[in-house]
Amino acid sequence: MIRALQEAGRTIIPARDDPHGPLPGLLVMLTVVTGLVDAFSYLDLRHVFVANMTGNVVFLAFDLGGAPGFVWWASALAIVTFLIGAFAGGRISRAYGQHRGRHLCIAAAVQAILLLAAFSISLAVNSPYTDRSLAVLVVLLGLGMGLQNATARSLAVPDLTTTVLTLTLTGITSDSAAKGPPESKLGRRSVSIASMFAGAIVGAALIESNHPAWPLLIATVILAAVIAGSSGTLRSTEKWVNRSQ
């Protein structure tokens, strides 16, 4: 347990000699963003996920199968815009990916603009949203989360995908059983799970207390912190900035 706690602490506040520099802590912050944004999208946008595409595929099938409470075109739109965002993330990676600090800074800045726009719309238009407002919000958030997912994938920090927890949960148990408890990476993986949980519970509490736009505001503020943290690495020449490390 002590080892797991130490590992968790080094994930949140990486050591100076961490092979991924400050990226683990910054990606933890992006994982909180995922929880906040998906809480908003699922609870306030008619049961749509903008970060979890597995959920949208299932929701699309539910609606087409006749189950009430789902909007097939919103789920389909989320999938399409997520893919477009991921494509944009790939282009950013191609242009700036040789310096992982610069890559994260630019991607986070673009995502922050998208979330700020979504926040502004959510303030201007009262919930429940019309179909047009719903579509615009899904597009903005889907683009942002697709971009984030592609960025995390390209940065390739182990066990910090920022959006997917199924493999994280599987890894804790399967690696422990196959290789022994020390290989479960319990500390790092638990931080990933806890950070998304924290974002989701805060988002849900705000929405249920009649502050539906606040999760997007908090997510944007966190992205601003990620931009600030990564901007300090723009001129770094340490080994971790290279994508091959």
N, C-alpha and C positions, 0 to 999 in steps of 0.2 A: 504493500500500500504506500509506503514511504517513497519507493521508486516511482510509482504512478503519480504521486503528488508532485514530485520533483520534475517529472517529465511534463506534467500539465503546466507547471510554472514556467518552464523553459519554452513552452509553446506560446504562452501568452506574452511573456517578456523574454525573447530569445537572448541567449548569451552572445557576447561580442564575437565569439569564434564559431557561431552557428553556421553550418554549411549553406544555409539559405538566407543568411543575413537577417533583416527584420521582417522578411516575408511571412513567416508563420503567424506572428502577432497581427499583421495587417489582414491576412486571410481569415483569421478568427473574427475580425471586425466585419468582414464581408459576409461571413456566415450569419452574424446577427442581423445584417441587412436582409438576408434571405428570409429569416423568420418573420421580420416585420412586414415585408412586402407581401409574402404569401398569406399572412394573416389578413391583411387588407384585401387582397384579391379574392380570397375564398369567402370571407365573411361579408364583404361589401360589394362584390362584383358577381353576384349570382353563382357562387360555387365554381369559380375558375381559379386554377393555379397559374401563375406566370413564371415560376421557377421549376416546378415539378411537372415535367412533361409526361411521366408515367401516369400521374393522376389525371391529366387532361385526356389522354388516350382512353382511359377507363370511363371518364365522365362523358366523353363523346359517345362511347358505346352505350352507356346508360340511357342517355337522352334518345338516341336512335332506337333503342330497345323499348322505349315507352315509359321509362321511369320519370316521375315528376321532379321538379326542382333543379333541372339542369338546362343549360342553353347550348345547343350543339354548335352553333356558329361562333359563340364566344370561346369555347374550348378549341375549335379548329383555328380560329384567329390567333389564339395564344400560341399554338404550336407553330404556325407559320411565322409569326413575328419573332418568336424565340429563335427559330432557325435563321432568320435574317440577321438578328442580333449576333448569333454565333458566327455567322459568315463575316460580319463586320469585325468581330473580335479576332477572327483569323487573319483578316487583312491588317489589323493593327499589330498583331503578333509578327506578321511577315515584315512589316516596316520597322518595328521598334523592339522586336523580341530578343535581339542580341544583347540588350541591356535590360535585365528583368525589373530593375527599379523604375527605369523610364517607361517601360511597357505598362507596368501597373499604374503608374501615375496618369498616363494618358488615357488608359481604359477607364479608370475610376472617374476621371474628369468628364468623359463623355457620358458615362452612366449617371453621374450626378446631375448633369443637365437634363437628361430624360426624366429622372425622378423628380427634379424640381418642377418641371413642366407638369408632370402628373399631379404633384401636390397642389400647384396653382389651380388646375382644373377642378380638383376635388373640393377646393375651397369655393370656387365660383359656382359650382353646380351642386345643388342639394341632392343627397341620397334619399330615396332610391333613384338611380341614374336612368336616364332615357337610353334607348338602344344606341343612339349616336354617342353619347357621353361614355357609355360603357365601352364601346368599340375603341374610342380614342385612348381611354385609360389602359385597356388591355394592350393596345399597340405600343404605347410608350413603355409600359412596365415589361412587356414581353421582350421588347428590344433590349432594354437594360439588363434583364436577367440572362438573356441569351449571351450578351456581351460578357457579363460577369462569369458565366460558366465557361466560355471559351478561354477567357483570360486565366482563370484558375487552372484549367487543363494545360495551357501552354506553360505557365509558371512551374507546374509539376512539383509542387511541394507535397511530399507523401502524406496521405490521410487528411488533406485539407482541400477538398473539392469545393467547398462553400455552399453547395446546393444538394448534394446526394448523400443520404445517410444509410441507405440499405447496405452498401458494401462496407461502410464503416462498422455498422453493427455486426455484420457477418464476420468481418476481420477480427473483431475482439474475441469472439468465441472460437472460430475455426483455427486461427493462428495459435491461440492458447492451447487448444487440444492437439494440434499437429506438431507444434514446435516447443511448447511449454509456455507457462504464464509470462516469462520475461519478454517473449516475442509478440505478445498481444497488443503492445503499444497502447495500453489501457489509458494512460494519462493523456496523450495527445488526442486519441480518438474520443475520449470522454469530453474533452474541451470542445471539440467540434460539435458533438451532440448537445452539450449544455448551452453553447452559444446560440444555436438555432432555436432551441427550446426557449431560451430567455427572450430572444427577439419575438417569437410567436406569442408568448404569454403576455408580453408588454403590449404587443399589437392588439391582441384580443381584448385585453382589459381596457385599452383606450377606445376601441370601437364600441364595446358594450357600455362604456360610460359616456357615449354620445360625442366622442371626439374622433370621428372616422379618418380625418385627414392627418392626424398627428403621427401615426406610424410612418407615413411617407416623409414627413418633416424630419423625424428622428433618423430615418434611414439616410436622408440627404446629409444631415449633419455628420453622421458616421462616415459617409463617403468623403466629406470634406476633411475629416481627420485622416483618412487613408491617403488622400491626396497630399496632405501636409507631411505625413510620415514618409511617403515614398519620394516626395520632392527633395527631401534632404539627401537622397542617394543618387541624384541625377548625374553627379560628376564622380561618383565612386568608381574605382577601378579594382575593387576587391574581387576575389575569385567567384563569390556567390552571384555576382551580377550576370555572369555568363550563363546562358541557358543550358549549356552542356554540363554544368556542375551539378 
